[in-house]
Amino acid sequence: MVKSGFGKLTSLNEAIKILLANTSIKEMEPVKLEDALGRILAEDVIALIDVPHFDKSAMDGYAVISQDTFGTSNALPKTLRLIGSVLPGQVFEQKIISGECVEIATGAPLPDGVDAVLMVEYTERTNNHITIYKSVAPVENVIKIGADVKKGEKILNRGTTISPRHIGVLAAVGISYVKVFQKPKVAVLATGSEIIKQGEKLEKGKVYDVNSQTLSAGLKENNCEVIDFGFVSDEFEIIKNRIIEGIKKSDIVLLSGGSSLGASDLIIEVLNELGKILIHGIAVKPGKPTIIAKVKNKLVIGLPGHPMSCLSNFYIFILPVLRKMSGCCYEISGRYIEAVLTRKVASTIGRYEFLPVKIIQKENKIYAEPIMKGSSAITSITCASGFIEIDENTEVIEKGEKVKVRLF
């Protein structure tokens, strides 16, 4: 079969726009708090209680009526009667009246009648009496009700990725379940008759499976449920049947290899038969042969077979889709650092290029060293700290120019 060329290439921005327009947000589900780490909140979280929900001591010392201490100093001490003690988790049942005090530990609730805590350092104890040498103001050394979180306050926003610190505040307000977006289910399939499994004998012409491994790892890192189909040979019916199976079991299917126009590149033919091709060919480097299709209302994305192209396009095109599906902000701003380019770089007019670079620090300056191994080399990206983006209208960036590096 004679294959036609790519035709007009789709721009980077248009490709991402088409991808996101064909991506739906997952439904929500409740999960236990202990299982919520890394999940995306599906709704705002409102505190149903004050934290703390009682006035408590911020210090070890004595709970007092502040007015009893006014005018006190080293030269003019006063004496209060000690009528008991209270520890965290306990409640002192008796109301305190003028002239009395209670020994109190950090975190213990204030007894009724008192309004301040005098630090133990400014006191002396003799049997059941406390001599005080310092005055305290009302509410001094007291943590008031709602000082940390107020009842009715929004404590977390919808779309928040739950981290250990978020688990802490959710636990503090007594939440045991949270509503989160379901994890995207992603089927991964590498194609190529040359691919073999790690551990098998490596013969001439064969290569170990790289892409299904790296894609699966990237998906797991981004909180997806991976359905790993491994790899298959370049056979039309086998590829077709695996894609059909992947569509049934997942929300999105990722393919690697076979997306170009060579004799063994069958993905475009298979997807033409199964569904609708939205894009074939994107004006980016690396990643020009990328295919975006819709099969039974689900996205099927064919990534290039070269390891660097495959993985870099995962970061560029797939992550925004996954983030939208997961319910969080899909505009990935990333972490950027400014660096000085170590060598002249030429680019292709009309194609948006993502060039991997390695960050090097010398003499208090940060440099970006281009990695020029090509898209077939997986070390192009594993050795990289990130990449610089070269727009489609730039032909040359000179050595010594400052560039923005998007870090992995």
C-alpha positions in Angstrom: 0.0 0.0 0.0 1.3 3.4 -1.0 1.0 5.9 1.8 0.6 9.7 1.3 2.6 12.2 3.3 1.5 14.0 6.5 0.0 16.9 4.7 -0.3 20.1 6.6 1.1 19.7 10.1 -1.0 20.7 13.1 0.5 23.4 15.4 1.4 22.6 18.9 -1.2 24.8 20.4 -3.9 23.5 18.1 -3.0 19.9 18.9 -3.3 20.5 22.7 -6.6 22.4 22.1 -8.0 19.4 20.1 -6.8 17.0 22.8 -8.4 18.9 25.6 -11.7 19.5 23.7 -12.0 15.7 23.4 -11.2 15.0 27.1 -13.8 14.6 29.8 -13.3 15.0 33.5 -13.7 11.7 35.4 -16.5 11.2 37.9 -16.0 11.6 41.6 -15.8 8.8 44.2 -15.4 8.8 48.0 -12.1 7.4 49.5 -10.9 6.9 53.0 -8.5 9.6 54.3 -5.7 7.1 54.6 -6.1 6.3 50.9 -6.4 9.9 49.7 -2.7 10.7 49.2 -2.0 11.9 45.7 -5.7 12.0 44.7 -7.4 15.1 43.3 -10.2 16.7 45.4 -13.5 16.7 43.5 -15.1 19.4 45.7 -14.2 22.2 48.1 -13.7 21.1 51.7 -15.5 23.1 54.4 -14.5 22.8 58.1 -17.5 21.5 60.1 -15.7 22.3 63.4 -13.5 24.9 64.9 -9.8 23.9 65.4 -9.2 23.9 68.3 -12.8 23.6 69.4 -11.9 24.7 73.0 -9.6 27.3 74.5 -6.3 25.6 75.4 -3.0 26.4 77.0 -0.1 27.2 74.7 2.4 26.7 77.6 3.1 24.7 80.7 2.2 26.9 83.7 -0.7 28.0 85.7 -4.2 28.9 84.5 -5.1 32.2 86.2 -7.6 35.0 86.1 -5.5 37.7 84.5 -6.9 40.5 86.7 -5.5 38.7 89.8 -2.0 39.2 88.4 -2.2 42.9 87.5 0.5 45.0 89.2 2.7 41.9 90.0 6.5 42.1 89.6 9.6 40.7 91.2 9.4 43.5 93.8 5.7 43.0 94.3 4.8 39.3 94.1 1.4 37.9 94.7 0.2 34.5 96.0 -2.6 32.4 94.5 -4.1 29.2 95.9 -3.4 26.1 93.8 -6.6 24.0 93.7 -5.7 21.3 91.2 -4.1 20.4 87.8 -5.3 19.6 84.3 -3.5 17.6 81.5 -4.3 17.3 77.8 -7.4 15.2 77.3 -8.8 16.1 80.7 -11.4 18.6 81.8 -11.2 20.5 85.1 -14.8 20.5 86.3 -14.6 23.2 89.0 -15.0 26.9 88.1 -12.1 29.0 89.2 -12.7 32.1 91.3 -10.5 35.1 92.1 -7.4 34.1 94.1 -7.3 30.6 92.7 -5.2 28.9 90.0 -4.8 25.5 88.3 -1.6 23.9 87.2 -2.0 23.3 83.4 0.0 21.5 80.7 0.5 22.5 77.1 -2.6 21.6 75.1 -4.9 21.1 78.0 -8.3 22.9 78.0 -8.6 26.0 80.1 -10.9 25.6 83.2 -14.0 27.8 83.4 -13.3 31.2 84.9 -9.7 31.7 83.8 -8.5 33.7 80.8 -4.7 33.4 80.8 -1.8 31.1 81.5 1.3 32.2 83.5 4.5 30.5 82.5 5.9 28.3 85.2 9.3 30.2 85.0 7.7 33.2 86.7 6.4 31.3 89.7 7.4 29.5 92.9 5.4 26.8 94.5 5.0 26.2 98.2 2.7 23.3 99.0 -0.7 24.5 97.7 0.2 28.1 97.0 1.9 29.7 94.0 3.9 32.9 94.3 3.8 34.8 91.0 6.3 37.4 89.9 4.8 38.6 86.6 1.5 39.8 85.4 -0.3 38.4 82.3 -2.7 40.0 79.9 -6.1 38.5 79.1 -5.7 35.5 76.6 -1.9 35.5 77.1 -0.5 32.1 76.3 -3.9 30.9 75.3 -4.9 29.3 72.0 -8.5 30.4 71.4 -11.3 28.4 69.8 -10.9 28.5 66.0 -7.4 30.0 66.1 -6.3 27.5 63.5 -9.4 26.7 61.6 -12.8 28.3 61.9 -16.0 26.4 61.5 -17.5 27.1 58.0 -14.0 28.0 56.6 -13.0 26.6 53.2 -9.8 24.7 54.0 -9.0 23.1 50.6 -10.1 23.9 47.1 -11.5 21.5 44.4 -8.7 20.4 42.2 -6.1 20.2 45.0 -3.7 17.3 44.8 -3.8 15.8 48.3 -0.3 15.9 49.9 0.7 14.8 53.5 0.1 18.4 54.8 -3.4 18.3 53.3 -4.0 14.9 55.0 -3.1 16.7 58.3 -5.6 19.5 58.1 -8.4 17.0 56.9 -7.6 14.8 59.9 -7.7 17.9 62.2 -11.3 18.7 61.3 -12.4 15.2 61.7 -12.9 14.2 58.1 -12.5 10.4 57.5 -13.7 10.3 53.8 -13.1 12.8 51.0 -14.6 13.0 47.5 -12.0 12.7 44.8 -11.9 12.3 41.0 -11.5 8.8 39.8 -8.1 7.9 38.5 -7.8 7.9 34.8 -7.5 4.3 33.4 -4.9 4.3 30.6 -4.1 1.3 28.4 -0.5 1.2 27.1 0.6 -0.7 24.1 4.0 -0.7 22.3 4.2 -1.9 18.8 7.1 -3.2 16.8 8.3 -6.6 15.6 11.8 -5.8 16.8 10.8 -5.5 20.5 11.6 -8.2 23.1 11.1 -8.4 26.8 13.9 -7.7 29.3 15.7 -10.9 30.2 15.3 -12.5 26.8 18.3 -13.1 24.6 19.2 -10.0 22.6 19.8 -10.9 19.0 20.8 -8.7 16.2 17.9 -6.5 15.0 16.1 -6.8 18.3 15.7 -4.2 21.1 14.4 -4.3 24.6 11.0 -2.8 25.3 11.5 0.8 26.5 8.4 2.7 25.7 5.8 0.7 27.5 8.0 0.7 30.6 8.6 4.5 30.5 5.0 5.4 29.7 3.7 3.1 32.4 6.1 4.7 34.9 5.1 8.2 33.8 1.4 7.3 34.2 1.9 5.8 37.7 3.8 8.9 38.7 0.8 11.0 37.7 -1.7 8.9 39.7 -3.2 6.9 36.8 -4.3 3.3 36.8 -2.2 1.6 34.1 -3.5 -1.3 32.0 -0.3 -2.6 30.5 -0.7 -4.5 27.3 3.1 -4.8 26.9 4.1 -4.9 23.2 3.0 -6.6 20.0 4.5 -7.2 16.6 3.6 -5.2 13.5 0.6 -7.2 12.5 -2.6 -5.4 11.5 -5.2 -7.7 13.2 -3.2 -8.1 16.4 -2.8 -4.4 16.8 -6.4 -3.8 16.0 -7.7 -6.4 18.5 -5.4 -5.0 21.3 -6.7 -1.5 20.7 -10.3 -2.7 20.8 -9.5 -4.5 24.1 -7.8 -1.4 25.4 -10.9 0.8 24.5 -13.1 -1.6 26.5 -11.0 -1.5 29.6 -9.7 2.1 29.8 -10.5 5.8 29.4 -7.6 6.4 26.9 -5.2 4.3 24.9 -1.6 5.2 24.4 0.4 3.5 21.6 4.0 3.8 20.8 5.6 3.0 17.5 4.1 2.6 14.0 2.8 6.1 13.8 4.9 7.3 10.9 4.6 6.4 7.2 7.0 3.5 6.8 6.0 0.1 5.4 5.6 -1.4 8.9 3.8 1.6 10.3 0.2 0.3 10.6 -1.3 2.5 13.3 -2.8 5.0 11.0 -4.5 2.3 8.9 -5.8 0.5 12.1 -7.2 3.7 13.5 -8.8 4.8 10.2 -10.7 1.5 10.3 -11.7 1.7 13.9 -12.6 5.4 14.3 -11.8 8.9 13.3 -8.4 10.5 12.9 -8.3 13.9 14.5 -4.6 14.6 13.8 -1.7 12.9 12.0 1.4 15.0 12.2 2.2 17.8 14.6 4.6 20.6 13.9 6.9 19.8 16.8 10.4 18.3 17.1 10.7 15.6 18.3 7.3 14.0 17.8 6.1 15.0 14.3 4.4 11.6 13.5 2.1 11.7 16.5 -1.5 10.5 15.8 -4.6 11.6 17.7 -7.8 9.6 17.0 -11.2 9.0 18.5 -12.5 5.4 18.8 -15.9 4.8 20.4 -15.7 8.3 21.9 -12.3 7.6 23.5 -9.0 9.1 22.7 -6.3 6.9 21.1 -3.0 8.5 20.9 -0.2 7.1 18.8 3.2 8.3 20.0 6.5 8.0 18.0 8.6 4.8 18.5 11.9 6.6 19.2 12.2 6.6 23.1 13.0 10.3 23.4 10.2 11.4 21.1 7.8 9.1 22.9 8.6 10.3 26.4 9.0 14.0 25.6 5.6 13.9 23.8 4.1 12.2 26.9 5.2 15.3 28.9 4.0 17.7 26.3 0.7 16.2 25.1 -0.4 13.5 27.5 0.1 15.2 30.8 -2.4 18.0 30.1 -5.0 15.4 29.1 -4.4 13.3 32.3 -4.6 16.4 34.4 -7.9 17.5 32.9 -9.3 14.0 33.3 -8.2 14.0 36.9 -10.0 17.3 37.6 -6.9 19.5 38.3 -5.5 22.4 36.4 -4.3 21.1 33.1 -2.2 24.2 32.2 1.1 22.9 33.3 3.3 25.9 34.0 6.1 23.6 35.2 9.2 24.7 37.1 11.5 27.0 35.1 15.1 28.1 35.6 17.0 30.7 33.6 20.3 29.5 32.2 23.1 30.4 29.7 23.2 28.3 26.6 26.6 26.6 26.2 26.6 26.2 22.4 24.9 27.5 19.3 21.6 25.7 18.5 19.9 25.6 15.1 16.2 24.8 14.8 13.7 24.1 11.9 11.5 27.0 10.9 7.9 26.0 11.2 8.3 23.4 13.9 8.1 24.0 17.6 11.1 22.3 19.1 11.7 20.8 22.6 15.4 20.5 23.0 16.7 18.5 26.1 19.4 20.2 28.1 21.5 19.4 31.1 21.9 22.0 33.8 25.5 22.7 34.8 26.6 25.1 37.5 30.0 26.8 37.2 31.4 29.7 39.1 28.0 30.8 40.4 26.4 30.7 36.9 23.9 28.3 35.6 24.4 26.9 32.1 22.2 24.8 29.8 24.1 22.3 27.8 22.1 20.9 24.8 21.9 17.1 24.5 22.3 16.4 20.8 22.0 12.6 20.7 18.8 12.5 18.7 15.3 11.3 19.3 16.2 7.6 19.1 18.4 7.8 22.2 16.7 7.3 25.5 19.7 8.8 27.3 18.8 12.1 25.5 16.1 12.6 28.1 17.5 10.5 31.0 20.6 12.7 31.1 18.6 15.9 30.7 17.5 18.2 33.5 14.7 19.6 31.4 14.2 21.1 28.0 14.1 24.5 26.3 11.3 25.4 24.0 12.2 26.9 20.6 9.2 28.4 18.9 8.5 27.8 15.2 9.8 31.2 14.1 13.3 30.8 15.6 16.0 29.4 13.4 19.1 30.0 15.7 19.8 30.5 19.3 23.4 31.7 19.8 25.9 30.5 22.4 25.8 32.7 25.5 22.1 33.6 25.1 19.9 33.3 28.1 17.2 30.6 27.8 14.3 29.3 30.0 14.6 25.7 30.9 11.5 23.8 31.8 12.6 21.3 34.4 11.3 17.7 34.6 
